[in-house]
Amino acid sequence: MKVSVEEIARNEDEEILIRCHEVDPDLVEFASRLRMETFLLLGYRGDRTHRVKLSDVYYFEAVDGKVFLYGKDNVYEVKQKLYELEALCEERKCFRASKSTILNMTKIAHVYPTLSGRFEAVLDNGERVVISRQYVPVLRQKLGL
């Protein structure tokens, strides 16, 4: 396999191109991870603006008309609406877990069923997030169950 890196002018768009004979699941997963690593969001906390990689986001939550981004140890407000984030993250291992939550699947440690057809996800940082019963089929499909 040949790997090439080319330096380009600042006014040109950066691009990663994968040329292969066959697209297998490992390659699709690799491309997905690349997209997540390079996708940045702006998070606001106090009077400061922070650049946050999507791969560092555990989940997004809408509360009282504001949308928050939850990382491992930090919480930031984001200016996008939840439906806008859902569209941005659609191909990036994120899914709608409830009316007010979008969950990053790569941060799920394990999932288990609870009462009334709901599921609960335990994240890598120990937080628990409820997955509404209407979004459980989406979770099952994304997990391949």
Secondary structure, DSSP 8 states (H G I E B T S, - for coil): ---------TTS--------S---HHHHHHHHHHHHHH-EEEEEETTEEEEEEGGG--EEEEETTEEEEE-SS-EEEESS-HHHHHHHHTTTTEEEEETTEEEEGGGEEEEEE-GGG-EEEEETTS-EEEE-GGGHHHHHHHHT-
